[in-house]
Every structure is written in structure tokens, then in C-alpha cells.
């Protein structure tokens, strides 16, 4: 019986792949969605008929706490987008460091890889002429939200630390 099912499955896969090669890109996309829905429906029917639907229920219940935190995480989307777009611009055009202008028109200053004061203010969300205390408070506020020990991102935490160091060095007159 297993041999017959195996041969039948092989023939079905062969016929499907033969038909797949003749489809246009639009029809392939529609076929993928149909296949996804059919497989999902068959899986759901299988779970119901075998009495294992509780596995799906448990998976949905496990996702609920994550979905509840999604709006809080979306608050950081502009910061993450800004940080990732800056690093992408630097990778695409490595000549932007050392005083040359980048694609956004920002003037890069100092050593390659060093953050400008304007970029640091944007990251920390402080005005350009802020005091050391404002920088420290903004840094502390952001780090409480995005620290890696609290489920945050190492890259974002490093950028926030670099922004703090850049602004404090500028405020203290350290070159």
C-alpha cells in the first residue's frame, strides 16, 4: 500500500511541476496563493478530524501576548528606519565619510564612521543646542526601551550610545 501511495504522489508531483513550467508569472502567483489556501484548509481539516485542533489554539494563544506588544514596538519604527537607512547610505556610498556630503545632504564630519552632531541629536530626539543633562536623560530614556537585556537590538543600542558619546564630547569640547 505504501508503494502505491508513493508512486501516486510521485506522479502527481511530476504532473504539477510539468504544468508549473508553462505558467506565466501572474498565474504562478495566483497558483501559489491557491496552493497555500488548499494546504492550509487541508491542514485545518486534518487537525479537526484527528482531534488535534488544540495545537493550533495553543499557537494562537501564544501569539496574543506578542501581538499586544506590537503597537509599542511600532513606536520605534521611525528610529529604526532612520538608523538603518543611514547605515545603508554609508554602505552604498563609502565616500560619504570625512567631510563629504551624503545622499541626504547631511555633512559628515571627522573620522570615517564618526557620527555628526546633527545625526546624534536626531537619534536621541533632542534639539541641537541641548545641555549635557538633556543628552543624558534622553539617552537613559531610550536605553530603557531598547536595551538588549530587555529584548532590544544591539545595533540600535550601539547607535544610541554613539550618539550620546558624540554629543557629550561636543558639549565638553573634546575633539
N, CA, C and O of each residue as an XYZ file, in Angstrom:
700
protein
N       0.824     -1.196      0.000
C       0.000      0.000      0.000
C       0.874      1.269      0.000
O       0.562      2.244     -0.683
N       1.975      1.240      0.780
C       2.874      2.390      0.838
C       3.518      2.645     -0.519
O       3.714      3.797     -0.908
N       3.850      1.571     -1.242
C       4.452      1.728     -2.563
C       3.480      2.399     -3.524
O       3.872      3.265     -4.306
N       2.228      2.004     -3.466
C       1.228      2.588     -4.359
C       1.040      4.074     -4.055
O       0.983      4.898     -4.967
N       0.943      4.409     -2.768
C       0.802      5.819     -2.396
C       2.042      6.619     -2.795
O       1.924      7.755     -3.253
N       3.214      6.041     -2.627
C       4.454      6.714     -3.010
C       4.528      6.963     -4.504
O       4.914      8.049     -4.934
N       4.161      5.965     -5.301
C       4.162      6.140     -6.756
C       3.119      7.164     -7.186
O       3.381      7.983     -8.067
N       1.941      7.125     -6.573
C       0.896      8.094     -6.915
C       1.349      9.513     -6.581
O       1.129     10.436     -7.365
N       1.973      9.688     -5.435
C       2.467     11.006     -5.048
C       3.549     11.487     -6.007
O       3.588     12.667     -6.356
N       4.418     10.592     -6.433
C       5.472     10.938     -7.383
C       4.878     11.392     -8.714
O       5.325     12.384     -9.287
N       3.884     10.678     -9.200
C       3.230     11.041    -10.458
C       2.538     12.400    -10.327
O       2.627     13.227    -11.234
N       1.856     12.635     -9.215
C       1.174     13.919     -9.000
C       2.188     15.059     -8.965
O       1.968     16.096     -9.590
N       3.281     14.883     -8.252
C       4.315     15.930     -8.173
C       4.894     16.188     -9.561
O       5.118     17.341     -9.932
N       5.140     15.128    -10.333
C       5.675     15.275    -11.686
C       4.716     16.074    -12.563
O       5.144     16.983    -13.275
N       3.435     15.749    -12.521
C       2.448     16.453    -13.338
C       2.308     17.915    -12.917
O       2.182     18.796    -13.768
N       2.329     18.173    -11.624
C       2.217     19.545    -11.135
C       3.426     20.365    -11.583
O       3.271     21.499    -12.037
N       4.610     19.808    -11.458
C       5.812     20.539    -11.871
C       5.839     20.769    -13.376
O       6.331     21.800    -13.833
N       5.316     19.823    -14.151
C       5.259     19.990    -15.603
C       4.306     21.133    -15.964
O       4.607     21.931    -16.852
N       3.169     21.218    -15.288
C       2.223     22.307    -15.523
C       2.788     23.643    -15.036
O       2.545     24.682    -15.649
N       3.534     23.616    -13.942
C       4.103     24.817    -13.339
C       5.037     25.533    -14.317
O       5.054     26.762    -14.379
N       5.803     24.767    -15.073
C       6.754     25.355    -16.011
C       6.095     26.151    -17.118
O       6.719     27.057    -17.670
N       4.855     25.843    -17.460
C       4.168     26.538    -18.534
C       3.373     27.747    -18.095
O       2.754     28.403    -18.932
N       3.367     28.068    -16.809
C       2.568     29.185    -16.302
C       3.330     30.508    -16.422
O       4.558     30.544    -16.349
N       2.578     31.579    -16.604
C       3.176     32.918    -16.589
C       3.411     33.326    -15.131
O       2.984     32.632    -14.209
N       4.087     34.447    -14.935
C       4.401     34.904    -13.577
C       3.132     35.217    -12.789
O       3.048     34.907    -11.601
N       2.137     35.833    -13.448
C       0.889     36.170    -12.749
C       0.130     34.911    -12.347
O      -0.411     34.822    -11.245
N       0.098     33.941    -13.255
C      -0.608     32.689    -12.948
C       0.123     31.898    -11.863
O      -0.504     31.211    -11.056
N       1.455     32.000    -11.851
C       2.215     31.325    -10.794
C       1.882     31.923     -9.430
O       1.731     31.201     -8.445
N       1.771     33.251     -9.385
C       1.432     33.912     -8.124
C       0.054     33.485     -7.648
O      -0.127     33.183     -6.469
N      -0.917     33.456     -8.550
C      -2.271     33.010     -8.196
C      -2.259     31.545     -7.763
O      -2.960     31.165     -6.825
N      -1.461     30.725     -8.450
C      -1.389     29.298     -8.109
C      -0.759     29.097     -6.728
O      -1.171     28.208     -5.982
N       0.228     29.910     -6.390
C       0.854     29.796     -5.068
C      -0.159     30.126     -3.978
O      -0.227     29.431     -2.964
N      -0.953     31.187     -4.179
C      -1.976     31.539     -3.183
C      -3.017     30.439     -3.064
O      -3.426     30.093     -1.955
N      -3.451     29.886     -4.185
C      -4.429     28.795     -4.137
C      -3.842     27.589     -3.408
O      -4.510     26.965     -2.582
N      -2.593     27.269     -3.719
C      -1.940     26.138     -3.060
C      -1.825     26.379     -1.561
O      -2.055     25.476     -0.757
N      -1.469     27.603     -1.193
C      -1.352     27.953      0.222
C      -2.699     27.785      0.931
O      -2.762     27.222      2.024
N      -3.760     28.269      0.316
C      -5.088     28.138      0.923
C      -5.546     26.686      0.991
O      -6.123     26.271      1.996
N      -5.300     25.911     -0.056
C      -5.708     24.498     -0.062
C      -4.929     23.727      0.997
O      -5.516     22.943      1.743
N      -3.623     23.936      1.072
C      -2.816     23.226      2.079
C      -3.224     23.652      3.479
O      -3.330     22.814      4.374
N      -3.457     24.965      3.683
C      -3.911     25.440      4.990
C      -5.258     24.857      5.373
O      -5.455     24.440      6.514
N      -6.188     24.827      4.427
C      -7.504     24.235      4.689
C      -7.407     22.753      4.981
O      -8.063     22.257      5.897
N      -6.590     22.036      4.209
C      -6.419     20.604      4.436
C      -5.788     20.353      5.804
O      -6.185     19.425      6.510
N      -4.829     21.157      6.173
C      -4.193     21.009      7.484
C      -5.199     21.286      8.600
O      -5.242     20.560      9.593
N      -6.001     22.325      8.440
C      -7.021     22.627      9.435
C      -8.042     21.501      9.534
O      -8.432     21.120     10.638
N      -8.481     20.961      8.395
C      -9.416     19.835      8.392
C      -8.797     18.612      9.063
O      -9.460     17.923      9.838
N      -7.525     18.345      8.764
C      -6.832     17.218      9.392
C      -6.775     17.380     10.914
O      -7.019     16.428     11.654
N      -6.451     18.596     11.375
C      -6.377     18.837     12.812
C      -7.739     18.651     13.481
O      -7.830     18.102     14.579
N      -8.793     19.112     12.811
C     -10.136     18.952     13.381
C     -10.536     17.483     13.426
O     -11.050     17.010     14.439
N     -10.305     16.761     12.334
C     -10.735     15.360     12.262
C      -9.950     14.448     13.202
O     -10.480     13.447     13.685
N      -8.698     14.788     13.460
C      -7.895     13.945     14.348
C      -7.926     14.412     15.796
O      -7.287     13.807     16.657
N      -8.670     15.489     16.073
C      -8.783     15.955     17.455
C      -7.565     16.696     17.953
O      -7.340     16.785     19.160
N      -6.774     17.231     17.035
C      -5.546     17.946     17.438
C      -5.661     19.452     17.212
O      -4.645     20.140     17.115
N      -6.841     19.953     17.131
C      -7.029     21.384     16.902
C      -6.500     22.205     18.070
O      -6.220     23.394     17.918
N      -6.360     21.576     19.240
C      -5.843     22.299     20.402
C      -4.421     22.800     20.168
O      -4.007     23.771     20.802
N      -3.662     22.167     19.276
C      -2.311     22.620     18.955
C      -2.384     23.994     18.290
O      -1.612     24.894     18.622
N      -3.314     24.149     17.352
C      -3.490     25.428     16.678
C      -3.993     26.494     17.651
O      -3.554     27.643     17.601
N      -4.902     26.113     18.521
C      -5.424     27.044     19.522
C      -4.305     27.516     20.452
O      -4.231     28.696     20.794
N      -3.449     26.602     20.851
C      -2.332     26.962     21.724
C      -1.353     27.896     21.003
O      -0.804     28.813     21.613
N      -1.141     27.663     19.718
C      -0.236     28.536     18.960
C      -0.800     29.951     18.869
O      -0.065     30.927     19.020
N      -2.100     30.060     18.623
C      -2.728     31.381     18.553
C      -2.671     32.055     19.921
O      -2.388     33.249     20.018
N      -2.938     31.287     20.975
C      -2.880     31.846     22.329
C      -1.460     32.301     22.674
O      -1.286     33.280     23.401
N      -0.461     31.609     22.167
C       0.921     32.015     22.404
C       1.296     33.289     21.668
O       2.187     34.013     22.111
N       0.631     33.582     20.545
C       0.925     34.784     19.772
C       0.235     36.028     20.329
O       0.666     37.146     20.046
N      -0.815     35.855     21.107
C      -1.574     37.002     21.608
C      -0.713     37.973     22.419
O      -0.808     39.179     22.187
N       0.128     37.510     23.363
C       0.970     38.485     24.092
C       1.923     39.248     23.169
O       2.206     40.424     23.399
N       2.415     38.578     22.127
C       3.301     39.273     21.186
C       2.536     40.316     20.390
O       3.056     41.401     20.127
N       1.309     40.000     20.006
C       0.502     40.952     19.252
C       0.116     42.155     20.107
O      -0.052     43.258     19.588
N      -0.024     41.946     21.409
C      -0.364     43.059     22.290
C       0.791     44.049     22.407
O       0.563     45.230     22.666
N       2.029     43.586     22.221
C       3.201     44.467     22.312
C       3.541     45.110     20.974
O       4.397     45.992     20.911
N       2.879     44.679     19.910
C       3.187     45.206     18.590
C       3.017     46.721     18.490
O       3.901     47.374     17.934
N       1.935     47.322     18.995
C       1.837     48.789     18.907
C       2.973     49.510     19.634
O       3.448     50.547     19.171
N       3.404     48.968     20.761
C       4.514     49.591     21.491
C       5.807     49.499     20.682
O       6.617     50.426     20.697
N       6.001     48.393     19.982
C       7.207     48.234     19.183
C       7.171     49.100     17.927
O       8.218     49.514     17.429
N       5.978     49.374     17.415
C       5.869     50.198     16.217
C       6.260     51.649     16.468
O       6.544     52.383     15.521
N       6.280     52.079     17.742
C       6.729     53.437     18.051
C       8.188     53.630     17.653
O       8.611     54.749     17.360
N       8.956     52.545     17.644
C      10.378     52.639     17.326
C      10.648     52.496     15.834
O      11.804     52.566     15.414
N       9.626     52.302     15.033
C       9.821     52.128     13.591
C      10.516     53.325     12.948
O      11.421     53.117     12.139
N      10.140     54.578     13.264
C      10.861     55.694     12.630
C      12.333     55.744     13.023
O      13.190     56.028     12.186
N      12.632     55.471     14.291
C      14.023     55.476     14.740
C      14.805     54.378     14.034
O      15.904     54.617     13.534
N      14.240     53.172     13.991
C      14.922     52.058     13.339
C      15.083     52.335     11.852
O      16.135     52.054     11.277
N      14.058     52.878     11.232
C      14.126     53.188      9.808
C      15.214     54.210      9.535
O      15.981     54.072      8.582
N      15.279     55.237     10.374
C      16.285     56.279     10.193
C      17.687     55.711     10.380
O      18.592     56.032      9.609
N      17.876     54.876     11.389
C      19.200     54.306     11.641
C      19.612     53.362     10.521
O      20.752     53.405     10.056
N      18.681     52.504     10.083
C      19.028     51.549      9.045
C      19.235     52.237      7.705
O      20.074     51.799      6.919
N      18.497     53.298      7.424
C      18.691     54.000      6.151
C      20.029     54.720      6.148
O      20.675     54.799      5.103
N      20.465     55.249      7.290
C      21.771     55.908      7.357
C      22.883     54.898      7.130
O      23.832     55.178      6.398
N      22.778     53.724      7.748
C      23.834     52.729      7.564
C      23.811     52.196      6.147
O      24.868     51.860      5.614
N      22.643     52.103      5.506
C      22.552     51.655      4.123
C      23.206     52.676      3.207
O      23.935     52.298      2.290
N      22.960     53.969      3.438
C      23.582     55.006      2.627
C      25.096     54.952      2.744
O      25.799     55.165      1.757
N      25.599     54.675      3.920
C      27.041     54.608      4.116
C      27.628     53.394      3.407
O      28.737     53.465      2.878
N      26.887     52.266      3.391
C      27.387     51.074      2.693
C      27.378     51.292      1.190
O      28.307     50.873      0.500
N      26.326     51.951      0.663
C      26.231     52.165     -0.772
C      27.251     53.172     -1.267
O      27.776     53.016     -2.370
N      27.548     54.208     -0.480
C      28.462     55.259     -0.894
C      29.505     55.468      0.200
O      29.358     56.366      1.029
N      30.564     54.641      0.212
C      31.542     54.748      1.297
C      32.309     56.060      1.298
O      33.003     56.346      2.274
N      32.217     56.864      0.258
C      32.927     58.135      0.214
C      32.221     59.236      0.976
O      32.669     60.381      0.923
N      31.143     58.948      1.681
C      30.426     59.997      2.392
C      31.116     60.405      3.678
O      30.791     61.460      4.221
N      32.032     59.637      4.180
C      32.694     59.980      5.435
C      33.844     60.944      5.146
O      34.322     61.035      4.015
N      34.280     61.658      6.179
C      35.446     62.517      6.056
C      35.142     63.869      5.449
O      35.982     64.425      4.742
N      33.945     64.424      5.708
C      33.661     65.769      5.278
C      32.909     65.872      3.969
O      32.618     66.983      3.527
N      32.579     64.751      3.324
C      31.816     64.816      2.088
C      30.343     64.707      2.413
O      29.973     64.202      3.473
N      29.498     65.179      1.505
C      28.064     65.135      1.788
C      27.496     63.793      1.378
O      27.966     63.169      0.427
N      26.462     63.347      2.118
C      25.820     62.072      1.840
C      24.636     62.290      0.923
O      24.391     63.407      0.467
N      23.887     61.201      0.648
C      22.734     61.275     -0.241
C      21.635     62.156      0.348
O      20.837     62.711     -0.407
N      21.570     62.302      1.667
C      20.546     63.112      2.313
C      20.969     64.568      2.444
O      20.197     65.386      2.945
N      22.166     64.904      2.010
C      22.628     66.277      2.090
C      23.229     66.608      3.449
O      23.583     67.762      3.689
N      23.354     65.648      4.334
C      23.971     65.908      5.632
C      25.471     65.970      5.444
O      26.040     65.236      4.635
N      26.087     66.823      6.172
C      27.538     66.959      6.080
C      28.174     66.055      7.120
O      27.896     66.182      8.313
N      29.026     65.143      6.675
C      29.728     64.248      7.581
C      30.994     64.937      8.062
O      31.684     65.585      7.275
N      31.305     64.806      9.334
C      32.469     65.481      9.898
C      33.361     64.471     10.596
O      32.898     63.424     11.048
N      34.641     64.795     10.679
C      35.559     63.995     11.484
C      35.998     62.708     10.795
O      36.034     62.609      9.568
N      36.326     61.739     11.622
C      36.846     60.467     11.135
C      35.761     59.671     10.425
O      34.573     59.887     10.662
N      36.173     58.736      9.542
C      35.190     57.860      8.912
C      34.458     57.048      9.978
O      35.084     56.524     10.900
N      33.141     56.943      9.855
C      32.351     56.175     10.809
C      31.900     56.971     12.013
O      31.076     56.490     12.791
N      32.430     58.204     12.192
C      32.036     59.012     13.340
C      30.740     59.740     13.017
O      30.564     60.265     11.918
N      29.850     59.763     13.979
C      28.532     60.352     13.809
C      28.620     61.871     13.930
O      29.352     62.388     14.773
N      27.879     62.577     13.092
C      27.846     64.031     13.198
C      26.945     64.428     14.369
O      26.144     63.631     14.857
N      27.096     65.657     14.796
C      26.305     66.152     15.935
C      24.820     66.215     15.577
O      23.960     65.944     16.415
N      24.531     66.570     14.344
C      23.126     66.642     13.908
C      22.479     65.253     13.917
O      21.341     65.099     14.361
N      23.204     64.250     13.426
C      22.683     62.879     13.432
C      22.452     62.398     14.861
O      21.448     61.749     15.154
N      23.387     62.723     15.740
C      23.266     62.307     17.139
C      22.033     62.942     17.782
O      21.321     62.285     18.541
N      21.782     64.208     17.482
C      20.585     64.877     18.020
C      19.314     64.228     17.486
O      18.344     64.075     18.228
N      19.305     63.844     16.210
C      18.132     63.186     15.634
C      17.878     61.840     16.287
O      16.730     61.487     16.555
N      18.928     61.092     16.543
C      18.777     59.768     17.142
C      18.235     59.875     18.557
O      17.320     59.144     18.934
N      18.801     60.784     19.339
C      18.358     60.919     20.725
C      17.075     61.720     20.856
O      16.430     61.690     21.905
N      16.699     62.433     19.810
C      15.467     63.218     19.848
C      15.587     64.472     20.692
O      14.633     64.872     21.359
N      16.749     65.088     20.662
C      16.981     66.315     21.425
C      17.272     67.449     20.443
O      17.714     67.194     19.323
N      17.030     68.705     20.850
C      17.361     69.831     19.969
C      18.879     70.002     19.852
O      19.634     69.483     20.675
N      19.307     70.714     18.849
C      20.739     70.863     18.569
C      21.509     71.528     19.711
O      22.633     71.120     20.003
N      20.944     72.523     20.352
C      21.673     73.237     21.400
C      21.362     72.749     22.803
O      21.379     73.556     23.733
N      21.084     71.496     22.998
C      20.667     70.991     24.319
C      21.854     70.879     25.281
O      23.015     70.922     24.872
N      21.537     70.738     26.542
C      22.581     70.637     27.569
C      23.001     69.183     27.763
O      22.378     68.264     27.231
N      24.088     68.993     28.549
C      24.563     67.639     28.855
C      23.492     66.838     29.583
O      23.319     65.647     29.322
N      22.774     67.484     30.494
C      21.723     66.789     31.241
C      20.613     66.300     30.314
O      20.080     65.205     30.496
N      20.268     67.124     29.315
C      19.249     66.694     28.343
C      19.715     65.474     27.557
O      18.938     64.556     27.294
N      20.982     65.476     27.190
C      21.547     64.344     26.442
C      21.501     63.084     27.300
O      21.097     62.021     26.828
N      21.911     63.203     28.547
C      21.947     62.053     29.451
C      20.536     61.524     29.706
O      20.320     60.312     29.708
N      19.582     62.420     29.920
C      18.195     61.984     30.146
C      17.598     61.318     28.913
O      16.910     60.304     29.025
N      17.860     61.886     27.736
C      17.342     61.282     26.507
C      17.967     59.914     26.267
O      17.287     58.977     25.849
N      19.269     59.806     26.536
C      19.955     58.517     26.389
C      19.360     57.484     27.337
O      19.065     56.360     26.928
N      19.185     57.855     28.587
C      18.638     56.939     29.587
C      17.224     56.486     29.198
O      16.886     55.308     29.312
N      16.411     57.433     28.741
C      15.029     57.122     28.347
C      14.999     56.117     27.182
O      14.224     55.160     27.201
N      15.848     56.343     26.172
C      15.878     55.428     25.039
C      16.447     54.065     25.412
O      15.941     53.035     24.966
N      17.494     54.058     26.227
C      18.125     52.786     26.584
C      17.205     51.911     27.437
O      17.293     50.684     27.387
N      16.334     52.531     28.209
C      15.368     51.744     28.970
C      14.413     51.012     28.042
O      13.887     49.959     28.401
N      14.186     51.549     26.869
C      13.259     50.934     25.925
C      13.934     49.938     24.990
O      13.343     48.911     24.657
N      15.166     50.223     24.560
C      15.780     49.400     23.507
C      17.020     48.639     23.962
O      17.762     48.131     23.121
N      17.264     48.547     25.250
C      18.453     47.840     25.727
C      18.369     46.356     25.355
O      17.299     45.759     25.474
N      19.469     45.753     24.909
C      19.448     44.341     24.522
C      19.014     43.399     25.656
O      18.433     42.347     25.390
N      19.285     43.759     26.899
C      18.862     42.903     28.006
C      17.353     42.904     28.196
O      16.806     42.033     28.872
N      16.687     43.876     27.604
C      15.225     43.961     27.700
C      14.565     43.610     26.374
O      13.440     44.031     26.101
N      15.262     42.846     25.560
C      14.700     42.415     24.289
C      14.935     43.373     23.145
O      14.333     43.232     22.080
N      15.806     44.349     23.353
C      16.082     45.322     22.300
C      17.130     44.814     21.329
O      17.477     43.633     21.320
N      17.620     45.719     20.524
C      18.536     45.406     19.449
C      19.930     45.926     19.787
O      20.073     47.067     20.225
N      20.951     45.106     19.590
C      22.335     45.523     19.860
C      22.741     46.706     18.983
O      23.409     47.631     19.445
N      22.334     46.671     17.719
C      22.711     47.726     16.787
C      22.122     49.069     17.223
O      22.824     50.079     17.251
N      20.839     49.075     17.559
C      20.201     50.330     17.981
C      20.823     50.857     19.269
O      21.047     52.059     19.409
N      21.101     49.956     20.209
C      21.719     50.380     21.464
C      23.105     50.983     21.205
O      23.482     51.972     21.833
N      23.854     50.387     20.284
C      25.184     50.918     19.959
C      25.082     52.306     19.325
O      25.889     53.188     19.619
N      24.089     52.493     18.457
C      23.912     53.804     17.832
C      23.511     54.858     18.865
O      23.990     55.990     18.810
N      22.641     54.494     19.800
C      22.235     55.436     20.837
C      23.432     55.783     21.722
O      23.605     56.943     22.098
N      24.257     54.795     22.059
C      25.467     55.059     22.848
C      26.437     55.957     22.084
O      27.042     56.861     22.660
N      26.577     55.703     20.793
C      27.473     56.534     19.981
C      26.951     57.971     19.896
O      27.732     58.922     19.923
N      25.625     58.123     19.792
C      25.037     59.465     19.749
C      25.301     60.207     21.054
O      25.627     61.393     21.040
N      25.161     59.511     22.182
C      25.423     60.143     23.484
C      26.890     60.573     23.579
O      27.194     61.692     23.992
N      27.789     59.674     23.191
C      29.219     59.993     23.272
C      29.570     61.178     22.362
O      30.365     62.040     22.737
N      28.983     61.213     21.184
C      29.251     62.311     20.249
C      28.785     63.647     20.821
O      29.513     64.639     20.772
N      27.568     63.666     21.361
C      27.039     64.919     21.896
C      27.765     65.360     23.154
O      28.031     66.549     23.331
N      28.090     64.416     24.033
C      28.810     64.800     25.255
C      30.210     65.305     24.927
O      30.702     66.239     25.560
N      30.853     64.684     23.931
C      32.179     65.163     23.534
C      32.088     66.560     22.938
O      32.966     67.390     23.175
N      31.046     66.828     22.174
C      30.855     68.162     21.599
C      30.569     69.194     22.693
O      31.041     70.328     22.617
N      29.801     68.801     23.703
C      29.438     69.741     24.779
C      30.662     70.064     25.651
O      30.789     71.173     26.169
N      31.542     69.099     25.802
C      32.715     69.273     26.660
C      33.911     69.821     25.891
O      34.949     70.130     26.475
N      33.751     69.938     24.566
C      34.833     70.492     23.751
C      35.939     69.508     23.467
O      37.052     69.914     23.132
N      35.660     68.204     23.594
C      36.660     67.181     23.301
C      36.619     66.881     21.832
O      35.536     66.708     21.272
N      37.778     66.812     21.176
C      37.813     66.550     19.730
C      37.963     65.099     19.450
O      38.011     64.696     18.288
